[in-house]
Amino acid sequence: MPRWTCGIDGCDAAFDDVESAIVHQTNGHQRHECKVCGTIVPDGYFAIRHAFDEHTRAEFVRAYDADSGAVRRREEVKQQIEREADLQRVVERLDDAP
């Protein structure tokens, strides 16, 4: 049974491994424009990583009209992915994509 679902805009695509979910998010969905700085990034994991690695939690809350629950949920997703994902494998798969 797949353990990872996409979740972008109600997408219920499911995957056995987190790397496949990240590749799907990157290639299967439109890019996301960061509301803090305007940078264009892939939606999903990479957008979350950008938001929390490049900006403060307060900037995220203000720009996205988010609450502490939304911040915690995204931090949990980011931590879980980073515990389980082989991000080098993701990069290699993205580099190999047509």
URBEL-V511880 format. One record per run of one state. SS is the DSSP state (a for helix, b for strand, c for the rest). FROM is the first residue (numbers start at 1). TO is the last residue. If there is no record, write none. Layout:
SS,FROM,TO + SS,FROM,TO
This chain:
c,1,3 + b,4,5 + c,6,7 + a,8,10 + c,11,13 + b,14,15 + c,16,17 + a,18,28 + c,29,30 + b,31,33 + c,34,39 + b,40,42 + c,43,44 + a,45,54 + c,55,56 + a,57,64 + c,65,67 + a,68,84 + c,85,86 + a,87,96 + c,97,98
